[in-house]
């Protein structure tokens, strides 16, 4: 079953793999930024499984930051350049957006259960 910890792992793996692939492809250290976010997010997985509020908020913040950076800064450049780099960026945006939706849904459910 898909839950926040599962989608977080999928998003983390996507960020790590696409970041490393990007680094290998273009030899730019900045291509590793998603990899660092992916590693940080994967470290949040146990906290997400345990429904730790603090860890959940950290994971949401990291996901929101990388999603914003990908959409706001990287996507326009990748659209101009085209090619496989655009595909990598779209994959990372896709998994990060889905992760955000799962996080938001989880917070809504937690709020309803609290009331």
C-alpha positions as CSV (number, residue, x, y, z in Angstrom):
1,X,0.0,0.0,0.0
2,X,1.2,3.5,-0.8
3,X,1.7,5.7,2.2
4,X,3.9,8.6,3.0
5,X,7.0,6.5,3.9
6,X,6.7,4.4,0.7
7,X,6.3,7.5,-1.6
8,X,9.1,9.2,0.3
9,X,11.4,6.3,-0.5
10,X,10.4,6.3,-4.2
11,X,10.9,10.1,-4.3
12,X,14.3,9.8,-2.6
13,X,15.5,7.1,-4.9
14,X,14.3,9.2,-7.9
15,X,16.2,12.3,-6.6
16,X,19.4,10.3,-5.9
17,X,19.4,8.4,-9.2
18,X,18.5,11.3,-11.4
19,X,21.0,13.5,-9.6
20,X,23.9,11.0,-10.0
21,X,22.9,10.5,-13.6
22,X,22.9,14.2,-14.2
23,X,26.3,14.6,-12.6
24,X,27.7,11.8,-14.8
25,X,26.1,13.4,-17.9
26,X,27.2,17.0,-17.3
27,X,30.0,16.8,-14.8
28,X,28.5,19.7,-12.8
29,X,28.5,19.4,-9.0
30,X,25.2,21.3,-8.9
31,X,23.6,18.3,-10.6
32,X,24.1,16.5,-7.2
33,X,21.8,18.8,-5.3
34,X,18.8,16.5,-5.8
35,X,21.0,13.6,-4.6
36,X,21.7,15.4,-1.3
37,X,18.0,16.1,-0.9
38,X,17.2,12.5,-1.7
39,X,19.7,11.2,1.0
40,X,18.2,13.7,3.6
41,X,14.7,12.5,2.7
42,X,15.6,8.8,2.9
43,X,16.9,9.5,6.4
44,X,13.4,10.8,7.3
45,X,11.7,7.4,6.4
46,X,11.8,5.9,9.9
47,X,10.3,9.0,11.4
48,X,7.6,9.0,8.8
49,X,6.8,5.3,9.5
50,X,6.5,6.2,13.2
51,X,4.3,9.2,12.3
52,X,6.8,11.6,14.0
53,X,5.4,15.1,13.5
54,X,8.8,16.8,13.5
55,X,10.3,14.4,11.0
56,X,7.2,14.6,8.8
57,X,7.4,18.4,8.7
58,X,11.1,18.2,7.8
59,X,10.4,15.8,5.0
60,X,7.6,18.1,3.7
61,X,9.9,21.1,3.9
62,X,12.7,19.3,2.0
63,X,10.3,18.0,-0.6
64,X,8.8,21.5,-1.1
65,X,12.2,23.1,-1.4
66,X,13.5,20.7,-4.0
67,X,10.1,20.8,-5.9
68,X,10.2,24.6,-5.9
69,X,13.9,24.6,-7.1
70,X,13.2,22.1,-9.8
71,X,10.1,23.9,-11.1
72,X,11.3,27.4,-10.6
73,X,15.0,27.2,-11.5
74,X,15.8,24.0,-13.3
75,X,12.8,23.4,-15.4
76,X,13.0,26.6,-17.5
77,X,16.7,25.9,-18.3
78,X,15.9,22.2,-19.1
79,X,13.1,23.2,-21.4
80,X,15.5,25.5,-23.3
81,X,18.2,22.8,-23.5
82,X,15.8,19.9,-24.2
83,X,17.1,16.4,-24.4
84,X,17.4,13.7,-21.7
85,X,18.1,16.4,-19.0
86,X,14.5,17.5,-19.4
87,X,13.3,14.0,-18.8
88,X,15.4,13.7,-15.6
89,X,13.9,17.0,-14.3
90,X,10.4,15.9,-15.2
91,X,10.8,12.6,-13.4
92,X,12.1,14.4,-10.3
93,X,9.2,16.9,-10.4
94,X,6.7,14.1,-10.9
95,X,7.9,12.1,-7.9
96,X,8.3,15.1,-5.7
97,X,4.8,16.4,-6.6
98,X,3.2,13.0,-5.9
99,X,5.1,12.9,-2.5
100,X,3.8,16.4,-1.7
101,X,0.2,15.3,-2.4
102,X,0.7,12.2,-0.1
103,X,2.1,14.5,2.6
104,X,-0.8,16.9,2.3
105,X,-3.3,14.1,2.3
106,X,-1.7,12.6,5.4
107,X,-1.8,15.9,7.3
108,X,-5.5,16.3,6.4
109,X,-6.3,12.8,7.7
110,X,-4.3,13.5,10.9
111,X,-6.2,16.7,11.4
112,X,-9.6,15.0,10.9
113,X,-8.7,12.2,13.3
114,X,-7.6,14.7,15.9
115,X,-11.0,16.5,15.9
